[in-house]
Amino acid sequence: MGTPLRPCPDCGHQISRHARACPNCGRPRRTRGQRLLRELIVDAASMALALCLLWWFLHWMASPAGPAWVTEHFAKPMTNSLMKTMPTPHPKKP
């Protein structure tokens, strides 16, 4: 059996899996360590973005503008029948 060949991503020339670079265009082949390092960097960047979004969301919810905006736009206003069932506060006597 011969060595399995793969196409070069740049020129399409068939190269061996064991070759360090494409003999046609000279593009270096990525090693397993380089691929793992790239995946680690992408994963770390994704995690950092997710943490930044979570931090922003939590601070937005803690701010007075955050929940007020949500209740103004998404909460249902109290109906008259619901208001009638609520106890009314007694006025303070001087």
PDB file of N, CA, C and O in Angstrom:
ATOM      1  N   MET A   1       0.838  -1.176   0.000  1.00  0.00           N
ATOM      2  CA  MET A   1       0.000   0.000   0.000  1.00  0.00           C
ATOM      3  C   MET A   1       0.881   1.236   0.000  1.00  0.00           C
ATOM      4  O   MET A   1       1.917   1.292   0.661  1.00  0.00           O
ATOM      5  N   GLY A   2       0.440   2.212  -0.754  1.00  0.00           N
ATOM      6  CA  GLY A   2       1.183   3.464  -0.827  1.00  0.00           C
ATOM      7  C   GLY A   2       0.777   4.418   0.284  1.00  0.00           C
ATOM      8  O   GLY A   2      -0.169   4.167   1.030  1.00  0.00           O
ATOM      9  N   THR A   3       1.497   5.492   0.373  1.00  0.00           N
ATOM     10  CA  THR A   3       1.192   6.515   1.361  1.00  0.00           C
ATOM     11  C   THR A   3      -0.066   7.272   0.925  1.00  0.00           C
ATOM     12  O   THR A   3      -0.172   7.668  -0.236  1.00  0.00           O
ATOM     13  N   PRO A   4      -1.019   7.479   1.841  1.00  0.00           N
ATOM     14  CA  PRO A   4      -2.229   8.214   1.467  1.00  0.00           C
ATOM     15  C   PRO A   4      -1.885   9.662   1.111  1.00  0.00           C
ATOM     16  O   PRO A   4      -1.097  10.319   1.792  1.00  0.00           O
ATOM     17  N   LEU A   5      -2.491  10.131   0.040  1.00  0.00           N
ATOM     18  CA  LEU A   5      -2.240  11.493  -0.422  1.00  0.00           C
ATOM     19  C   LEU A   5      -3.432  12.387  -0.099  1.00  0.00           C
ATOM     20  O   LEU A   5      -4.580  11.946  -0.054  1.00  0.00           O
ATOM     21  N   ARG A   6      -3.117  13.646   0.121  1.00  0.00           N
ATOM     22  CA  ARG A   6      -4.140  14.662   0.375  1.00  0.00           C
ATOM     23  C   ARG A   6      -3.884  15.838  -0.554  1.00  0.00           C
ATOM     24  O   ARG A   6      -2.741  16.113  -0.920  1.00  0.00           O
ATOM     25  N   PRO A   7      -4.959  16.536  -0.937  1.00  0.00           N
ATOM     26  CA  PRO A   7      -4.738  17.720  -1.767  1.00  0.00           C
ATOM     27  C   PRO A   7      -4.229  18.889  -0.935  1.00  0.00           C
ATOM     28  O   PRO A   7      -4.628  19.074   0.215  1.00  0.00           O
ATOM     29  N   CYS A   8      -3.337  19.674  -1.541  1.00  0.00           N
ATOM     30  CA  CYS A   8      -2.836  20.890  -0.893  1.00  0.00           C
ATOM     31  C   CYS A   8      -3.966  21.917  -0.879  1.00  0.00           C
ATOM     32  O   CYS A   8      -4.622  22.112  -1.902  1.00  0.00           O
ATOM     33  N   PRO A   9      -4.214  22.586   0.268  1.00  0.00           N
ATOM     34  CA  PRO A   9      -5.287  23.579   0.328  1.00  0.00           C
ATOM     35  C   PRO A   9      -5.064  24.782  -0.593  1.00  0.00           C
ATOM     36  O   PRO A   9      -6.025  25.425  -1.015  1.00  0.00           O
ATOM     37  N   ASP A  10      -3.795  25.090  -0.907  1.00  0.00           N
ATOM     38  CA  ASP A  10      -3.505  26.252  -1.750  1.00  0.00           C
ATOM     39  C   ASP A  10      -3.557  25.930  -3.240  1.00  0.00           C
ATOM     40  O   ASP A  10      -4.259  26.603  -3.996  1.00  0.00           O
ATOM     41  N   CYS A  11      -2.807  24.890  -3.674  1.00  0.00           N
ATOM     42  CA  CYS A  11      -2.688  24.636  -5.112  1.00  0.00           C
ATOM     43  C   CYS A  11      -3.445  23.397  -5.581  1.00  0.00           C
ATOM     44  O   CYS A  11      -3.639  23.227  -6.785  1.00  0.00           O
ATOM     45  N   GLY A  12      -3.879  22.528  -4.670  1.00  0.00           N
ATOM     46  CA  GLY A  12      -4.620  21.336  -5.045  1.00  0.00           C
ATOM     47  C   GLY A  12      -3.747  20.157  -5.445  1.00  0.00           C
ATOM     48  O   GLY A  12      -4.269  19.088  -5.761  1.00  0.00           O
ATOM     49  N   HIS A  13      -2.431  20.326  -5.438  1.00  0.00           N
ATOM     50  CA  HIS A  13      -1.487  19.260  -5.770  1.00  0.00           C
ATOM     51  C   HIS A  13      -1.565  18.167  -4.706  1.00  0.00           C
ATOM     52  O   HIS A  13      -1.656  18.476  -3.518  1.00  0.00           O
ATOM     53  N   GLN A  14      -1.531  16.893  -5.109  1.00  0.00           N
ATOM     54  CA  GLN A  14      -1.589  15.778  -4.159  1.00  0.00           C
ATOM     55  C   GLN A  14      -0.255  15.664  -3.426  1.00  0.00           C
ATOM     56  O   GLN A  14       0.799  15.559  -4.052  1.00  0.00           O
ATOM     57  N   ILE A  15      -0.311  15.687  -2.093  1.00  0.00           N
ATOM     58  CA  ILE A  15       0.905  15.575  -1.287  1.00  0.00           C
ATOM     59  C   ILE A  15       0.734  14.469  -0.257  1.00  0.00           C
ATOM     60  O   ILE A  15      -0.385  14.115   0.116  1.00  0.00           O
ATOM     61  N   SER A  16       1.840  13.938   0.189  1.00  0.00           N
ATOM     62  CA  SER A  16       1.844  12.879   1.192  1.00  0.00           C
ATOM     63  C   SER A  16       1.507  13.454   2.561  1.00  0.00           C
ATOM     64  O   SER A  16       1.775  14.622   2.846  1.00  0.00           O
ATOM     65  N   ARG A  17       0.923  12.623   3.392  1.00  0.00           N
ATOM     66  CA  ARG A  17       0.654  13.038   4.770  1.00  0.00           C
ATOM     67  C   ARG A  17       1.940  13.254   5.549  1.00  0.00           C
ATOM     68  O   ARG A  17       1.959  13.985   6.539  1.00  0.00           O
ATOM     69  N   HIS A  18       2.997  12.626   5.106  1.00  0.00           N
ATOM     70  CA  HIS A  18       4.278  12.719   5.808  1.00  0.00           C
ATOM     71  C   HIS A  18       5.122  13.894   5.336  1.00  0.00           C
ATOM     72  O   HIS A  18       6.139  14.198   5.960  1.00  0.00           O
ATOM     73  N   ALA A  19       4.738  14.556   4.267  1.00  0.00           N
ATOM     74  CA  ALA A  19       5.510  15.687   3.750  1.00  0.00           C
ATOM     75  C   ALA A  19       5.339  16.891   4.677  1.00  0.00           C
ATOM     76  O   ALA A  19       4.251  17.141   5.197  1.00  0.00           O
ATOM     77  N   ARG A  20       6.423  17.624   4.872  1.00  0.00           N
ATOM     78  CA  ARG A  20       6.377  18.816   5.720  1.00  0.00           C
ATOM     79  C   ARG A  20       5.814  20.015   4.975  1.00  0.00           C
ATOM     80  O   ARG A  20       5.296  20.947   5.591  1.00  0.00           O
ATOM     81  N   ALA A  21       5.916  19.993   3.647  1.00  0.00           N
ATOM     82  CA  ALA A  21       5.413  21.094   2.833  1.00  0.00           C
ATOM     83  C   ALA A  21       5.020  20.560   1.467  1.00  0.00           C
ATOM     84  O   ALA A  21       5.447  19.477   1.067  1.00  0.00           O
ATOM     85  N   CYS A  22       4.211  21.319   0.760  1.00  0.00           N
ATOM     86  CA  CYS A  22       3.800  20.937  -0.594  1.00  0.00           C
ATOM     87  C   CYS A  22       4.992  21.109  -1.538  1.00  0.00           C
ATOM     88  O   CYS A  22       5.591  22.184  -1.570  1.00  0.00           O
ATOM     89  N   PRO A  23       5.347  20.080  -2.304  1.00  0.00           N
ATOM     90  CA  PRO A  23       6.485  20.212  -3.223  1.00  0.00           C
ATOM     91  C   PRO A  23       6.171  21.142  -4.399  1.00  0.00           C
ATOM     92  O   PRO A  23       7.086  21.624  -5.066  1.00  0.00           O
ATOM     93  N   ASN A  24       4.898  21.395  -4.655  1.00  0.00           N
ATOM     94  CA  ASN A  24       4.526  22.239  -5.785  1.00  0.00           C
ATOM     95  C   ASN A  24       4.574  23.726  -5.423  1.00  0.00           C
ATOM     96  O   ASN A  24       5.210  24.511  -6.127  1.00  0.00           O
ATOM     97  N   CYS A  25       3.901  24.123  -4.324  1.00  0.00           N
ATOM     98  CA  CYS A  25       3.832  25.551  -3.970  1.00  0.00           C
ATOM     99  C   CYS A  25       4.634  25.901  -2.721  1.00  0.00           C
ATOM    100  O   CYS A  25       4.879  27.080  -2.468  1.00  0.00           O
ATOM    101  N   GLY A  26       5.048  24.911  -1.935  1.00  0.00           N
ATOM    102  CA  GLY A  26       5.859  25.165  -0.750  1.00  0.00           C
ATOM    103  C   GLY A  26       5.072  25.477   0.510  1.00  0.00           C
ATOM    104  O   GLY A  26       5.657  25.834   1.532  1.00  0.00           O
ATOM    105  N   ARG A  27       3.758  25.348   0.451  1.00  0.00           N
ATOM    106  CA  ARG A  27       2.938  25.624   1.641  1.00  0.00           C
ATOM    107  C   ARG A  27       3.247  24.597   2.722  1.00  0.00           C
ATOM    108  O   ARG A  27       3.166  23.393   2.475  1.00  0.00           O
ATOM    109  N   PRO A  28       3.612  25.075   3.949  1.00  0.00           N
ATOM    110  CA  PRO A  28       3.906  24.116   5.026  1.00  0.00           C
ATOM    111  C   PRO A  28       2.625  23.450   5.520  1.00  0.00           C
ATOM    112  O   PRO A  28       1.559  24.063   5.575  1.00  0.00           O
ATOM    113  N   ARG A  29       2.765  22.175   5.876  1.00  0.00           N
ATOM    114  CA  ARG A  29       1.633  21.414   6.413  1.00  0.00           C
ATOM    115  C   ARG A  29       1.537  21.687   7.906  1.00  0.00           C
ATOM    116  O   ARG A  29       2.547  21.735   8.608  1.00  0.00           O
ATOM    117  N   ARG A  30       0.327  21.863   8.376  1.00  0.00           N
ATOM    118  CA  ARG A  30       0.137  22.083   9.807  1.00  0.00           C
ATOM    119  C   ARG A  30       0.368  20.782  10.556  1.00  0.00           C
ATOM    120  O   ARG A  30      -0.061  19.710  10.127  1.00  0.00           O
ATOM    121  N   THR A  31       1.052  20.900  11.679  1.00  0.00           N
ATOM    122  CA  THR A  31       1.255  19.729  12.524  1.00  0.00           C
ATOM    123  C   THR A  31       0.077  19.592  13.474  1.00  0.00           C
ATOM    124  O   THR A  31      -0.752  20.496  13.579  1.00  0.00           O
ATOM    125  N   ARG A  32       0.005  18.484  14.151  1.00  0.00           N
ATOM    126  CA  ARG A  32      -1.090  18.253  15.101  1.00  0.00           C
ATOM    127  C   ARG A  32      -1.050  19.272  16.230  1.00  0.00           C
ATOM    128  O   ARG A  32      -2.089  19.747  16.688  1.00  0.00           O
ATOM    129  N   GLY A  33       0.149  19.603  16.673  1.00  0.00           N
ATOM    130  CA  GLY A  33       0.300  20.595  17.737  1.00  0.00           C
ATOM    131  C   GLY A  33      -0.195  21.968  17.305  1.00  0.00           C
ATOM    132  O   GLY A  33      -0.807  22.685  18.097  1.00  0.00           O
ATOM    133  N   GLN A  34       0.066  22.340  16.056  1.00  0.00           N
ATOM    134  CA  GLN A  34      -0.413  23.621  15.556  1.00  0.00           C
ATOM    135  C   GLN A  34      -1.937  23.648  15.475  1.00  0.00           C
ATOM    136  O   GLN A  34      -2.566  24.657  15.792  1.00  0.00           O
ATOM    137  N   ARG A  35      -2.523  22.531  15.049  1.00  0.00           N
ATOM    138  CA  ARG A  35      -3.987  22.461  14.987  1.00  0.00           C
ATOM    139  C   ARG A  35      -4.596  22.561  16.380  1.00  0.00           C
ATOM    140  O   ARG A  35      -5.591  23.257  16.579  1.00  0.00           O
ATOM    141  N   LEU A  36      -3.995  21.861  17.350  1.00  0.00           N
ATOM    142  CA  LEU A  36      -4.506  21.908  18.720  1.00  0.00           C
ATOM    143  C   LEU A  36      -4.367  23.310  19.315  1.00  0.00           C
ATOM    144  O   LEU A  36      -5.253  23.780  20.030  1.00  0.00           O
ATOM    145  N   LEU A  37      -3.247  23.973  19.012  1.00  0.00           N
ATOM    146  CA  LEU A  37      -3.040  25.325  19.504  1.00  0.00           C
ATOM    147  C   LEU A  37      -4.081  26.276  18.912  1.00  0.00           C
ATOM    148  O   LEU A  37      -4.617  27.130  19.619  1.00  0.00           O
ATOM    149  N   ARG A  38      -4.365  26.130  17.631  1.00  0.00           N
ATOM    150  CA  ARG A  38      -5.377  26.976  16.983  1.00  0.00           C
ATOM    151  C   ARG A  38      -6.752  26.731  17.609  1.00  0.00           C
ATOM    152  O   ARG A  38      -7.488  27.680  17.878  1.00  0.00           O
ATOM    153  N   GLU A  39      -7.098  25.472  17.841  1.00  0.00           N
ATOM    154  CA  GLU A  39      -8.381  25.159  18.470  1.00  0.00           C
ATOM    155  C   GLU A  39      -8.451  25.733  19.881  1.00  0.00           C
ATOM    156  O   GLU A  39      -9.497  26.230  20.298  1.00  0.00           O
ATOM    157  N   LEU A  40      -7.343  25.669  20.616  1.00  0.00           N
ATOM    158  CA  LEU A  40      -7.306  26.219  21.970  1.00  0.00           C
ATOM    159  C   LEU A  40      -7.516  27.728  21.943  1.00  0.00           C
ATOM    160  O   LEU A  40      -8.246  28.265  22.775  1.00  0.00           O
ATOM    161  N   ILE A  41      -6.885  28.414  20.997  1.00  0.00           N
ATOM    162  CA  ILE A  41      -7.036  29.864  20.893  1.00  0.00           C
ATOM    163  C   ILE A  41      -8.479  30.232  20.542  1.00  0.00           C
ATOM    164  O   ILE A  41      -9.039  31.167  21.115  1.00  0.00           O
ATOM    165  N   VAL A  42      -9.079  29.497  19.601  1.00  0.00           N
ATOM    166  CA  VAL A  42     -10.473  29.765  19.226  1.00  0.00           C
ATOM    167  C   VAL A  42     -11.402  29.501  20.404  1.00  0.00           C
ATOM    168  O   VAL A  42     -12.321  30.282  20.651  1.00  0.00           O
ATOM    169  N   ASP A  43     -11.176  28.415  21.131  1.00  0.00           N
ATOM    170  CA  ASP A  43     -12.007  28.105  22.297  1.00  0.00           C
ATOM    171  C   ASP A  43     -11.865  29.170  23.381  1.00  0.00           C
ATOM    172  O   ASP A  43     -12.856  29.572  23.990  1.00  0.00           O
ATOM    173  N   ALA A  44     -10.632  29.630  23.627  1.00  0.00           N
ATOM    174  CA  ALA A  44     -10.412  30.659  24.648  1.00  0.00           C
ATOM    175  C   ALA A  44     -11.073  31.973  24.249  1.00  0.00           C
ATOM    176  O   ALA A  44     -11.651  32.656  25.094  1.00  0.00           O
ATOM    177  N   ALA A  45     -10.995  32.331  22.975  1.00  0.00           N
ATOM    178  CA  ALA A  45     -11.629  33.568  22.511  1.00  0.00           C
ATOM    179  C   ALA A  45     -13.148  33.461  22.634  1.00  0.00           C
ATOM    180  O   ALA A  45     -13.806  34.427  23.019  1.00  0.00           O
ATOM    181  N   SER A  46     -13.706  32.301  22.311  1.00  0.00           N
ATOM    182  CA  SER A  46     -15.152  32.106  22.437  1.00  0.00           C
ATOM    183  C   SER A  46     -15.583  32.196  23.893  1.00  0.00           C
ATOM    184  O   SER A  46     -16.611  32.798  24.201  1.00  0.00           O
ATOM    185  N   MET A  47     -14.812  31.606  24.781  1.00  0.00           N
ATOM    186  CA  MET A  47     -15.136  31.652  26.208  1.00  0.00           C
ATOM    187  C   MET A  47     -15.038  33.085  26.733  1.00  0.00           C
ATOM    188  O   MET A  47     -15.875  33.503  27.533  1.00  0.00           O
ATOM    189  N   ALA A  48     -14.030  33.840  26.296  1.00  0.00           N
ATOM    190  CA  ALA A  48     -13.891  35.227  26.730  1.00  0.00           C
ATOM    191  C   ALA A  48     -15.072  36.059  26.246  1.00  0.00           C
ATOM    192  O   ALA A  48     -15.581  36.896  26.993  1.00  0.00           O
ATOM    193  N   LEU A  49     -15.514  35.848  25.021  1.00  0.00           N
ATOM    194  CA  LEU A  49     -16.671  36.570  24.498  1.00  0.00           C
ATOM    195  C   LEU A  49     -17.931  36.225  25.293  1.00  0.00           C
ATOM    196  O   LEU A  49     -18.724  37.108  25.622  1.00  0.00           O
ATOM    197  N   ALA A  50     -18.114  34.943  25.600  1.00  0.00           N
ATOM    198  CA  ALA A  50     -19.284  34.520  26.368  1.00  0.00           C
ATOM    199  C   ALA A  50     -19.264  35.136  27.773  1.00  0.00           C
ATOM    200  O   ALA A  50     -20.305  35.559  28.276  1.00  0.00           O
ATOM    201  N   LEU A  51     -18.102  35.187  28.399  1.00  0.00           N
ATOM    202  CA  LEU A  51     -18.008  35.784  29.736  1.00  0.00           C
ATOM    203  C   LEU A  51     -18.259  37.281  29.692  1.00  0.00           C
ATOM    204  O   LEU A  51     -18.880  37.825  30.605  1.00  0.00           O
ATOM    205  N   CYS A  52     -17.789  37.963  28.644  1.00  0.00           N
ATOM    206  CA  CYS A  52     -18.056  39.398  28.511  1.00  0.00           C
ATOM    207  C   CYS A  52     -19.548  39.654  28.334  1.00  0.00           C
ATOM    208  O   CYS A  52     -20.094  40.584  28.929  1.00  0.00           O
ATOM    209  N   LEU A  53     -20.201  38.845  27.528  1.00  0.00           N
ATOM    210  CA  LEU A  53     -21.643  39.003  27.341  1.00  0.00           C
ATOM    211  C   LEU A  53     -22.402  38.724  28.629  1.00  0.00           C
ATOM    212  O   LEU A  53     -23.362  39.428  28.945  1.00  0.00           O
ATOM    213  N   LEU A  54     -21.990  37.719  29.369  1.00  0.00           N
ATOM    214  CA  LEU A  54     -22.629  37.412  30.647  1.00  0.00           C
ATOM    215  C   LEU A  54     -22.428  38.551  31.636  1.00  0.00           C
ATOM    216  O   LEU A  54     -23.362  38.941  32.336  1.00  0.00           O
ATOM    217  N   TRP A  55     -21.207  39.087  31.695  1.00  0.00           N
ATOM    218  CA  TRP A  55     -20.917  40.212  32.587  1.00  0.00           C
ATOM    219  C   TRP A  55     -21.792  41.403  32.225  1.00  0.00           C
ATOM    220  O   TRP A  55     -22.368  42.039  33.108  1.00  0.00           O
ATOM    221  N   TRP A  56     -21.899  41.714  30.929  1.00  0.00           N
ATOM    222  CA  TRP A  56     -22.720  42.834  30.484  1.00  0.00           C
ATOM    223  C   TRP A  56     -24.187  42.602  30.857  1.00  0.00           C
ATOM    224  O   TRP A  56     -24.850  43.513  31.352  1.00  0.00           O
ATOM    225  N   PHE A  57     -24.691  41.400  30.623  1.00  0.00           N
ATOM    226  CA  PHE A  57     -26.088  41.099  30.932  1.00  0.00           C
ATOM    227  C   PHE A  57     -26.367  41.248  32.419  1.00  0.00           C
ATOM    228  O   PHE A  57     -27.384  41.830  32.797  1.00  0.00           O
ATOM    229  N   LEU A  58     -25.488  40.735  33.269  1.00  0.00           N
ATOM    230  CA  LEU A  58     -25.698  40.835  34.715  1.00  0.00           C
ATOM    231  C   LEU A  58     -25.657  42.279  35.190  1.00  0.00           C
ATOM    232  O   LEU A  58     -26.453  42.675  36.042  1.00  0.00           O
ATOM    233  N   HIS A  59     -24.734  43.071  34.646  1.00  0.00           N
ATOM    234  CA  HIS A  59     -24.688  44.481  35.030  1.00  0.00           C
ATOM    235  C   HIS A  59     -25.898  45.235  34.494  1.00  0.00           C
ATOM    236  O   HIS A  59     -26.395  46.152  35.147  1.00  0.00           O
ATOM    237  N   TRP A  60     -26.369  44.864  33.331  1.00  0.00           N
ATOM    238  CA  TRP A  60     -27.564  45.495  32.769  1.00  0.00           C
ATOM    239  C   TRP A  60     -28.777  45.182  33.636  1.00  0.00           C
ATOM    240  O   TRP A  60     -29.596  46.064  33.895  1.00  0.00           O
ATOM    241  N   MET A  61     -28.901  43.930  34.088  1.00  0.00           N
ATOM    242  CA  MET A  61     -30.025  43.551  34.930  1.00  0.00           C
ATOM    243  C   MET A  61     -29.952  44.235  36.298  1.00  0.00           C
ATOM    244  O   MET A  61     -30.986  44.526  36.900  1.00  0.00           O
ATOM    245  N   ALA A  62     -28.739  44.493  36.788  1.00  0.00           N
ATOM    246  CA  ALA A  62     -28.590  45.126  38.098  1.00  0.00           C
ATOM    247  C   ALA A  62     -28.807  46.638  38.026  1.00  0.00           C
ATOM    248  O   ALA A  62     -29.079  47.272  39.046  1.00  0.00           O
ATOM    249  N   SER A  63     -28.689  47.217  36.833  1.00  0.00           N
ATOM    250  CA  SER A  63     -28.851  48.663  36.715  1.00  0.00           C
ATOM    251  C   SER A  63     -30.331  49.036  36.743  1.00  0.00           C
ATOM    252  O   SER A  63     -31.177  48.217  36.386  1.00  0.00           O
ATOM    253  N   PRO A  64     -30.653  50.250  37.158  1.00  0.00           N
ATOM    254  CA  PRO A  64     -32.057  50.659  37.174  1.00  0.00           C
ATOM    255  C   PRO A  64     -32.675  50.686  35.769  1.00  0.00           C
ATOM    256  O   PRO A  64     -33.874  50.449  35.624  1.00  0.00           O
ATOM    257  N   ALA A  65     -31.893  50.963  34.760  1.00  0.00           N
ATOM    258  CA  ALA A  65     -32.437  51.040  33.394  1.00  0.00           C
ATOM    259  C   ALA A  65     -32.781  49.662  32.843  1.00  0.00           C
ATOM    260  O   ALA A  65     -33.691  49.541  32.022  1.00  0.00           O
ATOM    261  N   GLY A  66     -32.082  48.634  33.270  1.00  0.00           N
ATOM    262  CA  GLY A  66     -32.303  47.312  32.704  1.00  0.00           C
ATOM    263  C   GLY A  66     -33.669  46.743  32.989  1.00  0.00           C
ATOM    264  O   GLY A  66     -34.458  46.591  32.057  1.00  0.00           O
ATOM    265  N   PRO A  67     -33.989  46.424  34.211  1.00  0.00           N
ATOM    266  CA  PRO A  67     -35.288  45.823  34.498  1.00  0.00           C
ATOM    267  C   PRO A  67     -36.461  46.748  34.186  1.00  0.00           C
ATOM    268  O   PRO A  67     -37.525  46.271  33.794  1.00  0.00           O
ATOM    269  N   ALA A  68     -36.289  48.075  34.352  1.00  0.00           N
ATOM    270  CA  ALA A  68     -37.382  48.996  34.044  1.00  0.00           C
ATOM    271  C   ALA A  68     -37.723  48.916  32.557  1.00  0.00           C
ATOM    272  O   ALA A  68     -38.896  48.924  32.184  1.00  0.00           O
ATOM    273  N   TRP A  69     -36.724  48.843  31.733  1.00  0.00           N
ATOM    274  CA  TRP A  69     -36.967  48.742  30.297  1.00  0.00           C
ATOM    275  C   TRP A  69     -37.721  47.454  29.971  1.00  0.00           C
ATOM    276  O   TRP A  69     -38.624  47.447  29.134  1.00  0.00           O
ATOM    277  N   VAL A  70     -37.346  46.381  30.633  1.00  0.00           N
ATOM    278  CA  VAL A  70     -38.014  45.105  30.389  1.00  0.00           C
ATOM    279  C   VAL A  70     -39.474  45.179  30.817  1.00  0.00           C
ATOM    280  O   VAL A  70     -40.356  44.739  30.080  1.00  0.00           O
ATOM    281  N   THR A  71     -39.735  45.721  31.982  1.00  0.00           N
ATOM    282  CA  THR A  71     -41.121  45.760  32.462  1.00  0.00           C
ATOM    283  C   THR A  71     -41.968  46.727  31.653  1.00  0.00           C
ATOM    284  O   THR A  71     -43.157  46.480  31.455  1.00  0.00           O
ATOM    285  N   GLU A  72     -41.385  47.824  31.180  1.00  0.00           N
ATOM    286  CA  GLU A  72     -42.152  48.769  30.369  1.00  0.00           C
ATOM    287  C   GLU A  72     -42.596  48.152  29.052  1.00  0.00           C
ATOM    288  O   GLU A  72     -43.711  48.396  28.592  1.00  0.00           O
ATOM    289  N   HIS A  73     -41.736  47.364  28.453  1.00  0.00           N
ATOM    290  CA  HIS A  73     -42.018  46.873  27.116  1.00  0.00           C
ATOM    291  C   HIS A  73     -42.631  45.480  27.063  1.00  0.00           C
ATOM    292  O   HIS A  73     -43.294  45.140  26.084  1.00  0.00           O
ATOM    293  N   PHE A  74     -42.427  44.679  28.085  1.00  0.00           N
ATOM    294  CA  PHE A  74     -42.878  43.294  28.002  1.00  0.00           C
ATOM    295  C   PHE A  74     -43.887  42.881  29.067  1.00  0.00           C
ATOM    296  O   PHE A  74     -44.600  41.895  28.880  1.00  0.00           O
ATOM    297  N   ALA A  75     -43.963  43.595  30.156  1.00  0.00           N
ATOM    298  CA  ALA A  75     -44.895  43.204  31.216  1.00  0.00           C
ATOM    299  C   ALA A  75     -46.294  43.710  30.883  1.00  0.00           C
ATOM    300  O   ALA A  75     -46.455  44.768  30.275  1.00  0.00           O
ATOM    301  N   LYS A  76     -47.285  42.956  31.280  1.00  0.00           N
ATOM    302  CA  LYS A  76     -48.670  43.363  31.049  1.00  0.00           C
ATOM    303  C   LYS A  76     -49.065  44.374  32.116  1.00  0.00           C
ATOM    304  O   LYS A  76     -48.754  44.185  33.292  1.00  0.00           O
ATOM    305  N   PRO A  77     -49.744  45.441  31.721  1.00  0.00           N
ATOM    306  CA  PRO A  77     -50.179  46.408  32.736  1.00  0.00           C
ATOM    307  C   PRO A  77     -51.282  45.812  33.606  1.00  0.00           C
ATOM    308  O   PRO A  77     -52.000  44.901  33.192  1.00  0.00           O
ATOM    309  N   MET A  78     -51.396  46.335  34.794  1.00  0.00           N
ATOM    310  CA  MET A  78     -52.417  45.840  35.712  1.00  0.00           C
ATOM    311  C   MET A  78     -53.792  46.273  35.219  1.00  0.00           C
ATOM    312  O   MET A  78     -53.985  47.426  34.830  1.00  0.00           O
ATOM    313  N   THR A  79     -54.724  45.368  35.236  1.00  0.00           N
ATOM    314  CA  THR A  79     -56.084  45.698  34.808  1.00  0.00           C
ATOM    315  C   THR A  79     -56.858  46.272  35.976  1.00  0.00           C
ATOM    316  O   THR A  79     -56.451  46.145  37.131  1.00  0.00           O
ATOM    317  N   ASN A  80     -57.970  46.900  35.668  1.00  0.00           N
ATOM    318  CA  ASN A  80     -58.797  47.501  36.718  1.00  0.00           C
ATOM    319  C   ASN A  80     -59.315  46.462  37.698  1.00  0.00           C
ATOM    320  O   ASN A  80     -59.381  46.728  38.898  1.00  0.00           O
ATOM    321  N   SER A  81     -59.688  45.273  37.205  1.00  0.00           N
ATOM    322  CA  SER A  81     -60.201  44.250  38.106  1.00  0.00           C
ATOM    323  C   SER A  81     -59.124  43.788  39.080  1.00  0.00           C
ATOM    324  O   SER A  81     -59.425  43.472  40.231  1.00  0.00           O
ATOM    325  N   LEU A  82     -57.883  43.747  38.633  1.00  0.00           N
ATOM    326  CA  LEU A  82     -56.792  43.355  39.516  1.00  0.00           C
ATOM    327  C   LEU A  82     -56.530  44.455  40.531  1.00  0.00           C
ATOM    328  O   LEU A  82     -56.216  44.171  41.687  1.00  0.00           O
ATOM    329  N   MET A  83     -56.655  45.698  40.112  1.00  0.00           N
ATOM    330  CA  MET A  83     -56.416  46.815  41.027  1.00  0.00           C
ATOM    331  C   MET A  83     -57.480  46.870  42.125  1.00  0.00           C
ATOM    332  O   MET A  83     -57.193  47.266  43.255  1.00  0.00           O
ATOM    333  N   LYS A  84     -58.707  46.471  41.785  1.00  0.00           N
ATOM    334  CA  LYS A  84     -59.777  46.503  42.775  1.00  0.00           C
ATOM    335  C   LYS A  84     -59.559  45.478  43.885  1.00  0.00           C
ATOM    336  O   LYS A  84     -59.986  45.701  45.018  1.00  0.00           O
ATOM    337  N   THR A  85     -58.914  44.380  43.585  1.00  0.00           N
ATOM    338  CA  THR A  85     -58.698  43.343  44.590  1.00  0.00           C
ATOM    339  C   THR A  85     -57.516  43.651  45.498  1.00  0.00           C
ATOM    340  O   THR A  85     -57.361  43.027  46.548  1.00  0.00           O
ATOM    341  N   MET A  86     -56.688  44.599  45.106  1.00  0.00           N
ATOM    342  CA  MET A  86     -55.521  44.936  45.919  1.00  0.00           C
ATOM    343  C   MET A  86     -55.941  45.828  47.078  1.00  0.00           C
ATOM    344  O   MET A  86     -56.796  46.697  46.903  1.00  0.00           O
ATOM    345  N   PRO A  87     -55.367  45.636  48.244  1.00  0.00           N
ATOM    346  CA  PRO A  87     -55.718  46.495  49.373  1.00  0.00           C
ATOM    347  C   PRO A  87     -55.208  47.910  49.150  1.00  0.00           C
ATOM    348  O   PRO A  87     -54.118  48.118  48.617  1.00  0.00           O
ATOM    349  N   THR A  88     -56.007  48.867  49.562  1.00  0.00           N
ATOM    350  CA  THR A  88     -55.578  50.254  49.432  1.00  0.00           C
ATOM    351  C   THR A  88     -54.898  50.688  50.704  1.00  0.00           C
ATOM    352  O   THR A  88     -55.330  50.325  51.798  1.00  0.00           O
ATOM    353  N   PRO A  89     -53.834  51.464  50.574  1.00  0.00           N
ATOM    354  CA  PRO A  89     -53.151  51.909  51.789  1.00  0.00           C
ATOM    355  C   PRO A  89     -53.984  52.946  52.527  1.00  0.00           C
ATOM    356  O   PRO A  89     -54.660  53.776  51.919  1.00  0.00           O
ATOM    357  N   HIS A  90     -53.920  52.877  53.850  1.00  0.00           N
ATOM    358  CA  HIS A  90     -54.663  53.837  54.685  1.00  0.00           C
ATOM    359  C   HIS A  90     -53.841  55.112  54.804  1.00  0.00           C
ATOM    360  O   HIS A  90     -52.632  55.059  55.028  1.00  0.00           O
ATOM    361  N   PRO A  91     -54.494  56.251  54.656  1.00  0.00           N
ATOM    362  CA  PRO A  91     -53.737  57.506  54.803  1.00  0.00           C
ATOM    363  C   PRO A  91     -53.318  57.704  56.258  1.00  0.00           C
ATOM    364  O   PRO A  91     -54.036  57.354  57.195  1.00  0.00           O
ATOM    365  N   LYS A  92     -52.159  58.264  56.402  1.00  0.00           N
ATOM    366  CA  LYS A  92     -51.666  58.537  57.763  1.00  0.00           C
ATOM    367  C   LYS A  92     -52.366  59.750  58.331  1.00  0.00           C
ATOM    368  O   LYS A  92     -52.566  60.750  57.642  1.00  0.00           O
ATOM    369  N   LYS A  93     -52.737  59.653  59.599  1.00  0.00           N
ATOM    370  CA  LYS A  93     -53.388  60.786  60.280  1.00  0.00           C
ATOM    371  C   LYS A  93     -52.316  61.628  60.962  1.00  0.00           C
ATOM    372  O   LYS A  93     -51.418  61.105  61.620  1.00  0.00           O
ATOM    373  N   PRO A  94     -52.431  62.930  60.791  1.00  0.00           N
ATOM    374  CA  PRO A  94     -51.405  63.798  61.423  1.00  0.00           C
ATOM    375  C   PRO A  94     -51.486  63.859  62.919  1.00  0.00           C
ATOM    376  O   PRO A  94     -50.686  64.547  63.553  1.00  0.00           O
TER     377      PRO A  94
END
